[in-house]
Amino acid sequence: MLNGEDSEVHDGPSEPRFSPWGRIEPVTSFDVPPLLQALSGQRPQRLPVWFMRQAGRSLPEYKKVRRGVAMLDACLRPELAAEITLQPVRRHAVDAAIFFSDIMTPLKLAEVGVDIVANVGPVIEHPVRNASDVDALVAHEISDASPISEAIALVCAELGEATPLIGFAGAPFTLAAYLVEGRGTRDHLAARAMMHADPESWRRLLEWCGRISGEFLKVQVDAGARVVQLFDSWAGSLSRADYVEHVAPHSAAALAAVEGRVPRIHFGTGTRHLLGDMAACGVEAMGIDYRTPLDEAAEALPGLPLQGNIDPALLAAGWDALEAHTRDVVERGRRAPAHVVNLGHGVPPDTDPDVLTRLVDLVHSL
């Protein structure tokens, strides 16, 4: 049974294929959740779907339990983080839970001064601008990640085997951009300037970010996450040459922390020119943002399962427009070996939750 639905009965053994865990084993529709089948390159009977930022701000039940609790505090309260992670699975019947956390959480665990300010986003107490700032930062280490492990244990106990939990982390460039700029910016000029003005300090900064992100992924997998996703929100601001030389090796290091253990998804926004290089960092699937049609992404990434890429704006455009767009996304996704349906970015905070539930039903029917 998969989420209460009958599976196809097979008369004989299934064909063996490569498993995300690095060994050859039979894959059958009744013992592997649809998401994991898709990430291994197989098309399951039911098209899997989940949404980035499904856990959180669009749900009234989330707003109720988060009332009066700061964002990073909520991430580090195991019972609260577990409850928020599970809310969209219960409401929408999505094919995966995404762990409720923040890309700033590993910085907080490493006792770096960071806060998430309403209507601003992450704010770094002491921005990193020179070699001495880097020296001070890299002395920080994650000492106690038990709140993360405890929360994931609670989530996995409720999810069971049928619905995988996805762990995640921010990619090294995105973390570094926040650390250098001090907060989110549009063009990341200070970060890109430091990359070229002091390449050795930049290398040490990115090396530390890659290690922290990798450790955070490993903690989640050790605790029970069965997939991970690395988010590079700001890599689209980079030229391909800068990405390949100054960033990609560190993203590869973060992803290598869980290599051979779980499927790895890499996602960035505005990164069409970097898709091949991001995939080369070592992944089992690529997340595609809403700007790049999936058939074009499939051509650029032959043989790789894809995730995406419904435009979040269409969630508020009326059902007819959303349905037509979703059907087009699914049709284009047939060019890839397998397809996990998702948005091409996160769920907007003003999204009607009933639209997401209806969208899940539509995807499952296709």
GUTI-511110 format. One record per residue (C-alpha): x, y, z; residue in three letters; residue number from 0; chain. Coordinates in Angstrom, 1 decimal, padded with zeros to 4 digits, m for minus. Layout:
REC      u      v      w resn resi chain
REC      X      Y      Z  ALA  NUM     A
...
This chain:
REC      u      v      w resn resi chain
REC  000.0  000.0  000.0  MET    0     A
REC  001.2  003.5 m000.8  LEU    1     A
REC m000.7  006.2  001.2  ASN    2     A
REC m003.8  004.0  001.2  GLY    3     A
REC m003.8  003.2 m002.5  GLU    4     A
REC m003.6 m000.3 m003.9  ASP    5     A
REC m000.4 m001.1 m005.8  SER    6     A
REC m000.2 m003.1 m009.0  GLU    7     A
REC  000.4 m006.8 m008.4  VAL    8     A
REC  003.4 m008.2 m010.1  HIS    9     A
REC  003.5 m011.8 m011.1  ASP   10     A
REC  007.3 m012.1 m011.2  GLY   11     A
REC  010.4 m010.3 m009.9  PRO   12     A
REC  010.9 m006.8 m011.1  SER   13     A
REC  014.0 m005.8 m013.1  GLU   14     A
REC  017.0 m004.8 m011.0  PRO   15     A
REC  018.2 m001.2 m011.4  ARG   16     A
REC  020.5  001.2 m009.7  PHE   17     A
REC  019.4  002.3 m006.3  SER   18     A
REC  020.2  005.7 m004.8  PRO   19     A
REC  021.9  003.8 m002.0  TRP   20     A
REC  024.5  002.6 m004.4  GLY   21     A
REC  023.6 m001.1 m004.8  ARG   22     A
REC  021.7 m003.1 m007.3  ILE   23     A
REC  018.3 m004.3 m006.0  GLU   24     A
REC  014.8 m004.9 m007.3  PRO   25     A
REC  012.5 m001.9 m007.4  VAL   26     A
REC  008.8 m002.6 m007.1  THR   27     A
REC  006.0 m000.1 m006.9  SER   28     A
REC  004.6 m001.6 m003.7  PHE   29     A
REC  007.7 m001.3 m001.5  ASP   30     A
REC  009.2  002.0 m002.7  VAL   31     A
REC  007.4  005.4 m002.4  PRO   32     A
REC  006.7  007.2 m005.7  PRO   33     A
REC  009.2  010.0 m004.9  LEU   34     A
REC  012.0  007.5 m004.4  LEU   35     A
REC  011.1  005.6 m007.5  GLN   36     A
REC  011.3  008.8 m009.5  ALA   37     A
REC  014.6  009.9 m008.0  LEU   38     A
REC  016.1  006.6 m009.0  SER   39     A
REC  015.1  007.2 m012.6  GLY   40     A
REC  011.9  005.1 m012.7  GLN   41     A
REC  008.5  006.4 m013.5  ARG   42     A
REC  006.1  005.3 m010.7  PRO   43     A
REC  002.4  004.6 m011.3  GLN   44     A
REC  001.5  007.8 m009.5  ARG   45     A
REC  003.3  011.1 m010.4  LEU   46     A
REC  004.9  012.3 m007.1  PRO   47     A
REC  004.4  015.9 m006.0  VAL   48     A
REC  005.6  018.0 m003.1  TRP   49     A
REC  006.1  021.8 m002.7  PHE   50     A
REC  009.0  023.9 m001.6  MET   51     A
REC  007.9  025.9  001.4  ARG   52     A
REC  004.9  023.7  001.8  GLN   53     A
REC  005.6  023.6  005.6  ALA   54     A
REC  004.8  026.9  007.0  GLY   55     A
REC  003.5  030.3  006.1  ARG   56     A
REC  000.5  029.6  003.9  SER   57     A
REC m001.2  027.3  006.4  LEU   58     A
REC m003.5  028.7  009.2  PRO   59     A
REC m002.5  025.8  011.5  GLU   60     A
REC  001.1  026.9  011.1  TYR   61     A
REC  000.3  030.5  012.0  LYS   62     A
REC m001.5  029.2  015.1  LYS   63     A
REC  001.4  027.1  016.4  VAL   64     A
REC  004.1  029.7  015.5  ARG   65     A
REC  002.3  032.6  017.2  ARG   66     A
REC  004.8  034.4  019.5  GLY   67     A
REC  007.8  032.1  018.5  VAL   68     A
REC  010.7  033.5  016.6  ALA   69     A
REC  011.6  031.6  013.4  MET   70     A
REC  014.9  030.2  014.4  LEU   71     A
REC  013.6  029.3  017.8  ASP   72     A
REC  010.8  027.4  016.1  ALA   73     A
REC  013.4  025.5  014.1  CYS   74     A
REC  015.1  024.4  017.3  LEU   75     A
REC  012.1  023.2  019.3  ARG   76     A
REC  011.8  019.6  018.3  PRO   77     A
REC  008.1  019.0  018.9  GLU   78     A
REC  007.2  022.3  017.2  LEU   79     A
REC  009.4  021.7  014.2  ALA   80     A
REC  008.0  018.2  013.8  ALA   81     A
REC  004.4  019.4  014.0  GLU   82     A
REC  005.0  022.1  011.3  ILE   83     A
REC  006.8  019.6  009.1  THR   84     A
REC  003.8  017.2  009.2  LEU   85     A
REC  001.0  019.7  008.7  GLN   86     A
REC  001.2  019.9  004.9  PRO   87     A
REC  001.4  016.1  004.6  VAL   88     A
REC m001.8  015.7  006.6  ARG   89     A
REC m003.6  018.5  004.7  ARG   90     A
REC m002.4  018.1  001.1  HIS   91     A
REC m001.5  014.4  000.9  ALA   92     A
REC  001.8  015.3 m000.8  VAL   93     A
REC  004.3  012.6 m001.5  ASP   94     A
REC  007.0  013.9  000.8  ALA   95     A
REC  007.6  016.0  003.9  ALA   96     A
REC  010.2  018.7  003.8  ILE   97     A
REC  011.9  019.3  007.1  PHE   98     A
REC  010.8  022.6  008.7  PHE   99     A
REC  014.0  024.5  009.2  SER  100     A
REC  015.9  027.4  007.6  ASP  101     A
REC  019.1  027.7  005.6  ILE  102     A
REC  020.3  029.9  008.6  MET  103     A
REC  019.8  027.1  011.1  THR  104     A
REC  023.3  025.6  010.8  PRO  105     A
REC  024.8  029.0  011.3  LEU  106     A
REC  022.7  029.3  014.5  LYS  107     A
REC  023.8  025.9  015.6  LEU  108     A
REC  027.4  027.0  015.1  ALA  109     A
REC  026.7  030.1  017.3  GLU  110     A
REC  027.1  032.6  014.5  VAL  111     A
REC  025.2  035.8  015.2  GLY  112     A
REC  022.1  035.6  012.9  VAL  113     A
REC  018.5  036.6  013.2  ASP  114     A
REC  015.5  036.4  010.9  ILE  115     A
REC  013.8  039.8  010.9  VAL  116     A
REC  010.2  040.1  009.7  ALA  117     A
REC  009.9  041.7  006.2  ASN  118     A
REC  013.7  041.7  005.9  VAL  119     A
REC  014.9  038.1  006.2  GLY  120     A
REC  018.2  036.8  007.6  PRO  121     A
REC  020.4  039.5  009.2  VAL  122     A
REC  024.0  038.7  010.1  ILE  123     A
REC  025.3  040.4  013.3  GLU  124     A
REC  028.9  040.7  012.1  HIS  125     A
REC  029.2  040.6  008.3  PRO  126     A
REC  032.3  038.9  006.9  VAL  127     A
REC  034.3  041.4  004.8  ARG  128     A
REC  038.0  040.6  005.2  ASN  129     A
REC  040.6  037.9  006.1  ALA  130     A
REC  040.3  038.6  009.9  SER  131     A
REC  036.5  038.2  009.7  ASP  132     A
REC  037.0  034.9  008.0  VAL  133     A
REC  039.4  033.8  010.7  ASP  134     A
REC  036.8  034.5  013.3  ALA  135     A
REC  034.0  032.8  011.4  LEU  136     A
REC  035.8  029.5  010.6  VAL  137     A
REC  036.5  029.0  014.3  ALA  138     A
REC  032.8  028.3  014.8  HIS  139     A
REC  031.6  024.7  014.6  GLU  140     A
REC  028.3  022.9  015.2  ILE  141     A
REC  028.6  021.4  018.6  SER  142     A
REC  025.0  020.2  019.4  ASP  143     A
REC  022.6  019.3  016.7  ALA  144     A
REC  020.3  017.2  018.9  SER  145     A
REC  017.3  019.5  018.4  PRO  146     A
REC  017.4  018.6  014.7  ILE  147     A
REC  017.8  014.9  015.3  SER  148     A
REC  015.0  014.8  017.9  GLU  149     A
REC  012.6  016.6  015.5  ALA  150     A
REC  013.3  014.3  012.6  ILE  151     A
REC  012.8  011.2  014.8  ALA  152     A
REC  009.4  012.5  015.7  LEU  153     A
REC  008.5  013.2  012.1  VAL  154     A
REC  009.7  009.8  010.8  CYS  155     A
REC  007.8  008.0  013.6  ALA  156     A
REC  004.5  009.5  012.2  GLU  157     A
REC  005.4  009.3  008.5  LEU  158     A
REC  006.4  005.6  008.5  GLY  159     A
REC  007.8  004.1  005.3  GLU  160     A
REC  005.2  005.4  002.9  ALA  161     A
REC  006.1  009.1  002.9  THR  162     A
REC  009.8  010.1  002.8  PRO  163     A
REC  011.2  013.1  004.7  LEU  164     A
REC  013.4  015.5  002.7  ILE  165     A
REC  016.3  017.2  004.5  GLY  166     A
REC  017.9  020.3  003.1  PHE  167     A
REC  020.6  022.9  003.5  ALA  168     A
REC  021.6  026.1  001.9  GLY  169     A
REC  024.4  025.9 m000.7  ALA  170     A
REC  027.8  027.4  000.2  PRO  171     A
REC  027.4  030.4 m002.1  PHE  172     A
REC  024.0  031.4 m000.7  THR  173     A
REC  025.3  031.1  002.8  LEU  174     A
REC  028.4  033.1  001.9  ALA  175     A
REC  026.3  035.8  000.2  ALA  176     A
REC  024.3  036.4  003.4  TYR  177     A
REC  027.4  036.3  005.5  LEU  178     A
REC  029.3  038.9  003.4  VAL  179     A
REC  026.3  041.1  002.5  GLU  180     A
REC  024.9  041.0  006.1  GLY  181     A
REC  021.4  040.4  004.7  ARG  182     A
REC  019.7  039.5  001.4  GLY  183     A
REC  020.5  041.7 m001.6  THR  184     A
REC  019.6  041.7 m005.2  ARG  185     A
REC  023.0  041.5 m006.9  ASP  186     A
REC  025.4  040.3 m004.1  HIS  187     A
REC  028.0  042.9 m005.1  LEU  188     A
REC  030.0  042.7 m001.9  ALA  189     A
REC  030.2  038.9 m002.1  ALA  190     A
REC  031.2  038.9 m005.8  ARG  191     A
REC  033.8  041.6 m005.1  ALA  192     A
REC  035.4  039.6 m002.3  MET  193     A
REC  035.5  036.6 m004.5  MET  194     A
REC  038.0  038.4 m006.8  HIS  195     A
REC  039.6  040.9 m004.4  ALA  196     A
REC  040.7  038.2 m001.9  ASP  197     A
REC  040.3  034.8 m003.5  PRO  198     A
REC  042.1  033.0 m000.6  GLU  199     A
REC  039.8  034.4  002.0  SER  200     A
REC  036.8  033.6 m000.3  TRP  201     A
REC  038.1  030.0 m000.6  ARG  202     A
REC  038.3  029.6  003.1  ARG  203     A
REC  034.9  031.1  003.6  LEU  204     A
REC  033.3  028.8  001.0  LEU  205     A
REC  035.2  025.8  002.4  GLU  206     A
REC  033.7  026.5  005.8  TRP  207     A
REC  030.2  027.0  004.4  CYS  208     A
REC  030.4  023.8  002.4  GLY  209     A
REC  031.5  021.9  005.5  ARG  210     A
REC  028.7  023.3  007.7  ILE  211     A
REC  026.1  022.6  005.0  SER  212     A
REC  027.4  019.1  004.6  GLY  213     A
REC  027.3  018.5  008.3  GLU  214     A
REC  023.8  019.7  008.5  PHE  215     A
REC  022.7  017.4  005.7  LEU  216     A
REC  024.4  014.5  007.4  LYS  217     A
REC  022.7  015.2  010.7  VAL  218     A
REC  019.3  015.0  008.9  GLN  219     A
REC  020.1  011.8  007.1  VAL  220     A
REC  021.5  010.2  010.2  ASP  221     A
REC  018.2  011.0  011.9  ALA  222     A
REC  016.0  009.5  009.2  GLY  223     A
REC  015.8  011.9  006.2  ALA  224     A
REC  015.6  009.8  003.0  ARG  225     A
REC  016.3  012.5  000.4  VAL  226     A
REC  018.2  015.8  000.6  VAL  227     A
REC  018.0  019.0 m001.4  GLN  228     A
REC  020.7  021.7 m001.6  LEU  229     A
REC  019.3  025.2 m002.2  PHE  230     A
REC  021.4  027.7 m004.0  ASP  231     A
REC  019.0  030.7 m003.9  SER  232     A
REC  021.6  033.3 m005.2  TRP  233     A
REC  023.8  031.3 m007.6  ALA  234     A
REC  021.9  032.8 m010.5  GLY  235     A
REC  023.8  036.1 m009.9  SER  236     A
REC  027.1  034.4 m010.9  LEU  237     A
REC  028.7  034.0 m014.3  SER  238     A
REC  029.4  030.5 m015.3  ARG  239     A
REC  033.2  031.0 m015.0  ALA  240     A
REC  032.9  032.3 m011.4  ASP  241     A
REC  030.5  029.5 m010.5  TYR  242     A
REC  032.8  026.8 m011.8  VAL  243     A
REC  036.0  028.2 m010.3  GLU  244     A
REC  034.9  029.7 m007.1  HIS  245     A
REC  031.7  027.9 m006.0  VAL  246     A
REC  031.1  024.5 m007.5  ALA  247     A
REC  033.8  022.6 m005.7  PRO  248     A
REC  032.3  023.7 m002.4  HIS  249     A
REC  028.8  022.7 m003.3  SER  250     A
REC  030.2  019.4 m004.4  ALA  251     A
REC  031.8  019.0 m001.0  ALA  252     A
REC  028.5  019.7  000.8  ALA  253     A
REC  026.7  017.1 m001.4  LEU  254     A
REC  029.5  014.6 m000.9  ALA  255     A
REC  028.7  014.5  002.8  ALA  256     A
REC  025.7  012.2  002.1  VAL  257     A
REC  026.9  010.6 m001.2  GLU  258     A
REC  025.7  007.0 m001.7  GLY  259     A
REC  023.2  007.2  001.3  ARG  260     A
REC  020.2  009.1 m000.1  VAL  261     A
REC  019.1  010.7 m003.4  PRO  262     A
REC  020.4  014.3 m003.7  ARG  263     A
REC  018.5  017.1 m005.4  ILE  264     A
REC  020.2  020.4 m006.4  HIS  265     A
REC  018.0  023.5 m006.9  PHE  266     A
REC  018.8  027.1 m007.7  GLY  267     A
REC  016.9  030.1 m009.0  THR  268     A
REC  017.9  031.9 m012.2  GLY  269     A
REC  020.5  029.2 m012.9  THR  270     A
REC  019.6  028.0 m016.4  ARG  271     A
REC  023.2  028.8 m017.6  HIS  272     A
REC  024.6  026.7 m014.7  LEU  273     A
REC  022.4  023.6 m014.8  LEU  274     A
REC  025.1  021.3 m016.2  GLY  275     A
REC  027.7  022.5 m013.7  ASP  276     A
REC  025.3  022.2 m010.8  MET  277     A
REC  024.4  018.7 m011.8  ALA  278     A
REC  028.2  017.9 m012.0  ALA  279     A
REC  028.5  018.7 m008.3  CYS  280     A
REC  027.1  015.2 m007.7  GLY  281     A
REC  023.3  014.7 m007.7  VAL  282     A
REC  020.6  012.1 m008.5  GLU  283     A
REC  018.1  014.8 m009.7  ALA  284     A
REC  018.0  018.5 m010.6  MET  285     A
REC  015.4  021.0 m009.4  GLY  286     A
REC  014.4  023.4 m012.2  ILE  287     A
REC  013.0  026.9 m011.5  ASP  288     A
REC  010.0  028.3 m013.3  TYR  289     A
REC  012.0  030.2 m015.9  ARG  290     A
REC  013.3  027.1 m017.7  THR  291     A
REC  010.8  024.7 m019.5  PRO  292     A
REC  011.3  021.1 m018.4  LEU  293     A
REC  011.7  019.8 m021.9  ASP  294     A
REC  014.6  022.2 m022.4  GLU  295     A
REC  016.1  021.2 m019.1  ALA  296     A
REC  015.8  017.6 m020.0  ALA  297     A
REC  017.7  018.3 m023.2  GLU  298     A
REC  020.5  020.0 m021.2  ALA  299     A
REC  020.6  017.3 m018.6  LEU  300     A
REC  020.1  014.0 m020.4  PRO  301     A
REC  019.4  010.9 m018.3  GLY  302     A
REC  018.8  012.9 m015.1  LEU  303     A
REC  015.4  013.0 m013.3  PRO  304     A
REC  014.0  016.5 m013.0  LEU  305     A
REC  011.9  018.2 m010.3  GLN  306     A
REC  009.7  021.2 m011.0  GLY  307     A
REC  008.5  023.6 m012.2  ASN  308     A
REC  005.0  025.1 m011.8  ILE  309     A
REC  005.2  028.9 m011.7  ASP  310     A
REC  004.2  030.0 m008.1  PRO  311     A
REC  002.4  033.0 m009.6  ALA  312     A
REC m000.1  030.7 m011.2  LEU  313     A
REC m001.4  029.6 m007.8  LEU  314     A
REC m003.2  032.9 m007.6  ALA  315     A
REC m004.2  033.1 m011.3  ALA  316     A
REC m007.4  031.0 m011.1  GLY  317     A
REC m008.0  027.3 m011.5  TRP  318     A
REC m008.3  027.2 m015.3  ASP  319     A
REC m004.9  028.9 m015.8  ALA  320     A
REC m003.3  026.8 m013.1  LEU  321     A
REC m004.6  023.5 m014.5  GLU  322     A
REC m003.6  024.3 m018.0  ALA  323     A
REC m000.1  025.3 m016.9  HIS  324     A
REC  000.3  022.2 m014.7  THR  325     A
REC m000.7  019.9 m017.5  ARG  326     A
REC  001.9  021.6 m019.7  ASP  327     A
REC  004.6  021.2 m017.1  VAL  328     A
REC  003.8  017.5 m016.7  VAL  329     A
REC  003.8  017.0 m020.5  GLU  330     A
REC  007.2  018.7 m020.9  ARG  331     A
REC  008.5  016.7 m017.9  GLY  332     A
REC  007.9  013.5 m019.9  ARG  333     A
REC  011.1  014.3 m021.8  ARG  334     A
REC  013.1  013.4 m018.6  ALA  335     A
REC  013.6  009.9 m017.4  PRO  336     A
REC  011.4  010.7 m014.4  ALA  337     A
REC  009.7  013.7 m013.0  HIS  338     A
REC  008.9  015.0 m009.5  VAL  339     A
REC  006.3  017.7 m009.7  VAL  340     A
REC  007.0  020.8 m007.6  ASN  341     A
REC  006.8  024.6 m007.9  LEU  342     A
REC  009.6  026.4 m009.6  GLY  343     A
REC  010.2  028.2 m006.3  HIS  344     A
REC  008.5  028.3 m002.9  GLY  345     A
REC  004.9  028.5 m002.0  VAL  346     A
REC  004.0  032.3 m001.7  PRO  347     A
REC  002.7  033.2  001.8  PRO  348     A
REC m000.7  034.3  000.6  ASP  349     A
REC m001.5  031.1 m001.2  THR  350     A
REC m004.9  029.5 m000.6  ASP  351     A
REC m004.2  026.1  000.9  PRO  352     A
REC m007.2  024.6 m000.8  ASP  353     A
REC m005.6  025.4 m004.1  VAL  354     A
REC m002.5  023.3 m003.2  LEU  355     A
REC m004.7  020.4 m002.1  THR  356     A
REC m006.6  020.6 m005.4  ARG  357     A
REC m003.3  020.8 m007.3  LEU  358     A
REC m002.0  017.6 m005.6  VAL  359     A
REC m005.2  015.8 m006.6  ASP  360     A
REC m004.8  017.0 m010.2  LEU  361     A
REC m001.1  015.8 m010.4  VAL  362     A
REC m002.0  012.4 m008.9  HIS  363     A
REC m004.7  012.0 m011.5  SER  364     A
REC m002.4  012.7 m014.5  LEU  365     A
